[in-house]
Amino acid sequence: MLDFLANNWPYLIILVVVVALFFVIRGALKGLKARSPFNMENIRKSTEPNFLALQQKSKALLADADMICEIKPGSDQVIPKKEDVKFFRRAVSQKFKLAVFQVPGTNKVVFFFCKTEAGIRRRLQNLVINQKFREGKPPYIDAATGEKLRYPKA
């Protein structure tokens, strides 16, 4: 046994390093996939508890969203455009909070950014319902508050 270890120790070290790298890379990929804001499982978790409110305000959600992405049919991921990824990175680097919802009845996902979680709640509560929504008008109950809470345009 000692003779085997003495002759083959470099191969054993390489084997241990390869196995360790495999598990580290596998764990990192799973961690990235699980926490992704573009993962449909995470989006469904935030959409389901608020489904009725989102359904009533679906037109205003689309009009007020900071970022809108489409869901690829038959996929479990939202594939954002290049400019959407840049916008998302800029907002996250500035420490903005994020709310993501799937708009009921569509294949679209909306992203809202705000400085605080309370600001996101106020922003969503300030949206008008579909019956009162008018094209060309701000989708807010109180327009001043709604504009103040929006992500600043670049």
C-alpha positions as CSV (number, residue, x, y, z in Angstrom):
1,M,0.0,0.0,0.0
2,L,2.8,2.4,0.9
3,D,4.6,1.5,-2.3
4,F,1.4,2.4,-4.3
5,L,1.1,5.8,-2.5
6,A,4.8,6.5,-3.0
7,N,4.6,5.9,-6.7
8,N,1.2,7.5,-7.5
9,W,0.9,10.4,-5.2
10,P,0.9,13.1,-8.0
11,Y,-2.1,11.3,-9.6
12,L,-4.0,11.1,-6.4
13,I,-3.5,14.9,-5.7
14,I,-4.7,15.7,-9.3
15,L,-7.7,13.4,-8.8
16,V,-8.6,15.2,-5.5
17,V,-8.2,18.6,-7.0
18,V,-10.4,17.7,-10.0
19,V,-13.2,16.3,-7.8
20,A,-13.1,19.4,-5.5
21,L,-13.2,21.7,-8.5
22,F,-16.2,19.8,-9.9
23,F,-18.2,20.2,-6.7
24,V,-17.2,23.9,-6.3
25,I,-18.3,24.8,-9.9
26,R,-21.5,22.7,-9.6
27,G,-22.4,24.4,-6.3
28,A,-21.7,27.9,-7.7
29,L,-23.8,27.3,-10.8
30,K,-26.7,26.0,-8.7
31,G,-26.5,29.0,-6.4
32,L,-26.5,31.5,-9.3
33,K,-29.5,29.8,-10.9
34,A,-31.5,29.7,-7.7
35,R,-31.1,33.3,-6.9
36,S,-31.5,34.7,-10.4
37,P,-34.2,37.4,-10.8
38,F,-34.8,36.0,-14.3
39,N,-35.8,32.5,-13.0
40,M,-39.5,31.8,-13.4
41,E,-39.7,29.9,-10.2
42,N,-38.7,33.0,-8.2
43,I,-41.0,35.2,-10.3
44,R,-43.9,32.9,-9.6
45,K,-43.2,33.0,-5.9
46,S,-43.6,36.8,-5.9
47,T,-46.6,36.8,-8.2
48,E,-48.9,34.1,-6.6
49,P,-49.6,35.9,-3.3
50,N,-50.4,39.1,-5.1
51,F,-52.2,37.6,-8.1
52,L,-55.6,39.3,-7.7
53,A,-54.1,42.8,-7.2
54,L,-51.8,42.3,-10.1
55,Q,-54.7,41.1,-12.3
56,Q,-56.7,44.3,-11.5
57,K,-53.7,46.5,-12.2
58,S,-52.1,44.7,-15.2
59,K,-52.4,47.6,-17.7
60,A,-50.9,50.0,-15.2
61,L,-48.1,47.5,-14.4
62,L,-47.1,47.4,-18.0
63,A,-47.3,51.2,-18.3
64,D,-45.2,52.0,-15.2
65,A,-42.6,49.2,-15.2
66,D,-39.0,50.2,-15.2
67,M,-38.1,47.1,-17.3
68,I,-40.3,44.6,-19.2
69,C,-39.0,41.3,-20.4
70,E,-40.8,38.4,-22.3
71,I,-40.9,34.8,-21.2
72,K,-39.6,32.4,-23.8
73,P,-42.3,29.8,-24.6
74,G,-41.6,26.5,-23.0
75,S,-38.7,27.8,-21.0
76,D,-38.2,28.3,-17.2
77,Q,-36.1,31.4,-17.7
78,V,-36.8,35.0,-18.8
79,I,-34.2,36.0,-21.4
80,P,-33.6,39.7,-21.1
81,K,-32.2,41.9,-23.9
82,K,-28.7,43.3,-23.7
83,E,-29.9,46.8,-22.8
84,D,-32.1,45.3,-20.1
85,V,-29.2,43.5,-18.5
86,K,-27.2,46.7,-18.5
87,F,-30.1,48.6,-16.9
88,F,-30.5,45.9,-14.3
89,R,-26.8,45.9,-13.4
90,R,-26.8,49.7,-13.0
91,A,-29.9,49.6,-10.8
92,V,-28.5,46.8,-8.6
93,S,-25.1,48.5,-8.3
94,Q,-26.8,51.6,-7.0
95,K,-28.4,49.5,-4.3
96,F,-32.0,49.8,-5.6
97,K,-34.5,47.3,-4.3
98,L,-36.2,45.1,-6.8
99,A,-39.8,43.7,-7.3
100,V,-40.5,41.3,-10.1
101,F,-43.9,40.1,-11.2
102,Q,-45.4,38.1,-14.1
103,V,-48.3,40.2,-15.6
104,P,-51.4,38.0,-15.4
105,G,-52.7,37.0,-18.9
106,T,-49.5,37.9,-20.7
107,N,-46.1,36.4,-21.3
108,K,-44.4,39.5,-19.9
109,V,-42.4,40.0,-16.7
110,V,-42.2,43.5,-15.2
111,F,-39.4,44.8,-13.0
112,F,-39.7,47.7,-10.5
113,F,-36.8,49.4,-8.9
114,C,-37.0,51.7,-5.9
115,K,-34.6,52.9,-3.1
116,T,-36.6,51.2,-0.4
117,E,-39.0,48.2,-0.1
118,A,-41.6,50.6,1.4
119,G,-41.2,52.7,-1.8
120,I,-41.9,49.7,-3.9
121,R,-45.1,48.9,-1.9
122,R,-46.2,52.6,-2.2
123,R,-45.5,52.6,-5.9
124,L,-47.6,49.4,-6.5
125,Q,-50.4,50.6,-4.3
126,N,-50.5,53.9,-6.2
127,L,-51.2,52.2,-9.6
128,V,-54.7,52.6,-11.0
129,I,-57.0,49.6,-11.7
130,N,-57.7,48.6,-15.2
131,Q,-61.2,50.2,-15.3
132,K,-59.7,53.6,-14.6
133,F,-56.6,53.2,-16.7
134,R,-56.4,55.6,-19.7
135,E,-53.8,55.5,-22.5
136,G,-51.6,58.6,-22.6
137,K,-52.3,59.4,-18.9
138,P,-50.0,58.5,-16.0
139,P,-50.9,55.1,-14.5
140,Y,-51.0,56.5,-11.0
141,I,-53.7,57.5,-8.5
142,D,-51.3,60.3,-7.3
143,A,-49.1,61.3,-10.2
144,A,-46.5,63.3,-8.2
145,T,-45.9,60.4,-5.8
146,G,-45.7,58.0,-8.7
147,E,-43.1,60.0,-10.6
148,K,-41.1,60.6,-7.5
149,L,-40.8,56.8,-6.8
150,R,-39.8,55.8,-10.3
151,Y,-36.3,54.8,-11.1
152,P,-34.5,57.9,-12.5
153,K,-34.2,57.9,-16.3
154,A,-30.6,58.0,-17.6
